[in-house]
Amino acid sequence: MSAELVLYSNPMSRGRIARWMMEEVGQPYRTEMLEYGDSIKAPEYRAINPMGKVPCLMHGETIVTETAAICAYMAETFPDAELAPTAAERGAYYRALFFLAGPVEAAVTNKAMGLETPPAQTQMAGYGTYDDAIQGLEFLLDRTLYIAGDRFTAADVYVGAHVGWGLQFGSIPEREIFRKYVTLVQDRDAYRHATALDDAAMPEGVQ
């Protein structure tokens, strides 16, 4: 019997990305929903993830945190799902994963908090400026149909989720190329099923 997969999550978190990835892979898994300010900071969970944050994946004795890492781990651990990159796709695949997890997320988060990089210090910031990060994202999405080429991979789960959220909440500008990409990657049964599961797990009264 293979090791159990357990996803620690919260429906109002990046755990939605991990859930989408789990549904794409199609392996049986168990979900442990944690509450902010309560079980998510409990000593029992901090023994698994000292940050007290979600998502977190346990696969037997293996623990994987960071959403991009969970997507990459699941794709490589279960190759039959054909979500890991081929040798030819690897460069574009990893470039996009790390670019979104690093420069783009930092730029978007800082802008949402009203923080701007002083013009004289843009070289100190990994993303330069917010506009630089958005321009880089547009460049990645303007080269091929999907992130790594002409087929869907785990990188599209991660990038697609971030761009989708950004458009929904206004942290990424509304541009045709972004909207077209999100419409493409979200038109999948795994995305719809994952979304339905997390929507059903939302606290009562929260839309």
matplotlib code that plots the C-alpha trace (Angstrom):
import matplotlib.pyplot as plt

x = [0.0, 1.4, 2.0, -1.0, -1.3, -2.6, -3.2, -3.4, -5.3, -7.8, -10.3, -9.3, -5.7, -3.2, -4.3, -6.7, -3.8, -2.6, -6.1, -6.3, -3.0, -4.2, -7.3, -5.2, -3.0, -6.0, -4.4, -6.5, -5.8, -7.2, -7.7, -7.2, -8.8, -7.2, -8.6, -6.8, -5.6, -6.5, -5.5, -3.2, -1.0, -1.3, 1.9, 0.7, 0.7, 3.8, 5.6, 4.7, 5.2, 6.9, 5.6, 2.1, 0.9, -1.0, -0.9, 1.3, 1.5, 2.4, 3.2, 4.1, 7.1, 7.8, 6.7, 6.4, 5.5, 5.4, 2.7, 5.0, 7.0, 3.8, 2.8, 6.3, 6.5, 3.1, 3.9, 7.2, 6.1, 3.1, 4.4, 1.5, -0.6, 1.8, 2.0, 5.8, 7.9, 9.7, 13.4, 12.5, 9.9, 11.9, 13.5, 10.2, 8.4, 10.9, 11.4, 7.7, 7.3, 10.1, 9.3, 5.7, 6.7, 9.4, 9.3, 5.7, 4.2, 6.5, 5.6, 1.9, 1.9, 3.9, 1.6, -1.5, 0.0, 0.8, 4.5, 6.6, 10.2, 12.1, 13.3, 17.0, 16.6, 14.9, 18.1, 17.8, 14.4, 14.2, 11.3, 12.6, 9.3, 5.7, 5.5, 8.7, 7.1, 3.8, 5.7, 7.7, 4.5, 3.0, 6.2, 6.0, 2.3, 2.8, 5.2, 3.3, -0.2, 0.6, 3.6, 5.9, 4.5, 1.4, 0.2, -1.0, 1.5, 1.8, 3.2, -0.1, -1.8, 0.4, 0.6, -3.0, -4.2, -2.1, -3.2, -6.8, -6.7, -4.9, -7.6, -10.4, -9.1, -7.5, -3.9, -3.0, -4.2, -7.0, -5.3, -6.5, -3.5, -4.1, -7.8, -7.3, -4.8, -6.9, -10.0, -8.0, -6.4, -9.4, -11.6, -10.7, -12.7, -10.0, -10.2, -14.0, -14.0, -11.3, -13.1, -16.4, -14.7, -13.1, -16.2, -18.1, -15.5, -15.9, -17.0, -20.8, -21.7, -18.5, -18.8]
y = [0.0, 3.4, 6.1, 8.2, 11.7, 14.3, 18.0, 20.5, 23.5, 26.3, 27.3, 30.9, 30.3, 29.2, 25.7, 26.1, 25.8, 22.7, 21.2, 21.9, 20.1, 17.1, 16.8, 17.0, 14.1, 12.0, 10.1, 9.4, 12.0, 13.2, 16.9, 18.3, 21.8, 24.1, 27.3, 30.6, 31.7, 28.3, 24.9, 26.4, 27.8, 24.8, 23.1, 19.8, 21.5, 23.6, 20.3, 19.6, 23.1, 25.5, 28.5, 27.6, 28.2, 26.3, 24.5, 21.7, 18.2, 15.0, 12.0, 9.2, 10.7, 13.3, 16.9, 19.5, 23.1, 26.0, 25.8, 25.7, 22.9, 20.9, 21.2, 20.2, 17.3, 15.9, 16.1, 14.3, 11.7, 10.6, 10.8, 8.9, 12.1, 13.6, 16.9, 17.0, 18.6, 16.7, 17.5, 20.1, 21.7, 21.9, 25.3, 27.2, 25.1, 25.9, 29.5, 30.2, 28.4, 30.3, 33.6, 33.5, 32.2, 34.8, 38.1, 38.2, 37.3, 39.7, 42.5, 41.9, 41.5, 44.7, 46.7, 45.4, 46.6, 50.0, 49.4, 50.7, 50.2, 53.6, 54.4, 54.4, 50.9, 48.9, 46.9, 45.7, 44.2, 40.8, 42.0, 45.5, 47.2, 46.0, 47.0, 45.0, 41.9, 42.3, 42.8, 39.7, 37.7, 39.0, 37.9, 34.4, 34.0, 35.4, 32.7, 29.5, 28.2, 26.8, 27.7, 24.9, 24.6, 23.1, 21.0, 21.6, 20.9, 21.5, 25.0, 25.9, 25.0, 27.4, 30.2, 29.9, 30.2, 33.2, 35.0, 34.1, 35.5, 38.6, 39.3, 38.6, 40.9, 43.5, 42.9, 42.0, 44.3, 43.3, 42.5, 40.3, 37.9, 37.3, 36.7, 34.4, 32.3, 32.0, 31.0, 28.3, 26.7, 26.9, 25.0, 21.7, 19.2, 19.0, 22.8, 22.8, 19.8, 21.4, 24.7, 23.0, 21.2, 24.3, 26.4, 23.8, 24.0, 27.8, 29.1, 29.7, 33.2, 33.7, 33.8]
z = [0.0, -0.9, 1.7, 2.6, 1.1, 3.6, 2.6, 5.4, 4.1, 4.6, 1.9, 2.2, 1.5, -1.2, -0.2, -3.1, -5.5, -3.8, -3.9, -7.6, -8.0, -6.0, -8.2, -11.3, -10.2, -9.2, -6.4, -3.2, -0.5, 2.8, 3.7, 7.1, 7.3, 9.8, 11.3, 11.3, 14.8, 16.2, 14.9, 12.3, 15.1, 17.5, 18.7, 17.0, 13.6, 14.1, 14.7, 11.0, 9.7, 12.1, 10.1, 11.1, 7.6, 4.9, 2.5, 3.7, 2.2, 4.1, 2.0, 4.4, 6.3, 3.6, 4.4, 1.6, 2.2, -0.2, -2.9, -5.9, -4.3, -3.6, -7.3, -8.5, -6.0, -6.9, -10.6, -10.2, -7.7, -9.8, -13.4, -14.8, -14.5, -17.1, -15.4, -14.9, -17.7, -20.4, -20.9, -23.6, -21.3, -18.2, -18.6, -19.3, -16.6, -13.8, -14.9, -14.5, -11.2, -9.5, -11.2, -9.9, -6.5, -6.1, -8.0, -9.0, -5.7, -3.8, -6.2, -6.1, -2.3, -1.7, -4.1, -2.3, 1.0, -0.5, -0.6, -3.5, -4.3, -4.1, -7.6, -6.4, -4.8, -7.5, -8.0, -4.4, -5.0, -6.7, -8.8, -9.6, -9.8, -9.9, -13.6, -14.3, -12.8, -14.7, -17.9, -17.2, -16.6, -19.9, -21.7, -20.3, -21.3, -24.8, -26.0, -26.0, -25.4, -22.0, -19.7, -21.0, -24.5, -26.1, -23.2, -19.6, -16.8, -13.1, -13.8, -15.3, -12.0, -10.1, -12.6, -13.5, -9.9, -9.2, -12.4, -11.7, -8.2, -9.3, -11.9, -9.4, -6.7, -8.9, -7.9, -11.5, -14.2, -16.5, -19.8, -22.7, -22.5, -18.8, -19.1, -22.1, -20.2, -17.1, -19.1, -20.9, -17.8, -15.6, -18.1, -16.6, -14.5, -11.8, -11.3, -11.1, -8.7, -6.5, -6.4, -5.5, -2.6, -1.2, -1.7, 0.3, 3.1, 3.5, 6.9, 7.1, 5.9, 3.9, 0.1]

ax = plt.figure().add_subplot(projection="3d")
ax.plot(x, y, z, "-o")
ax.set_aspect("equal")
plt.show()
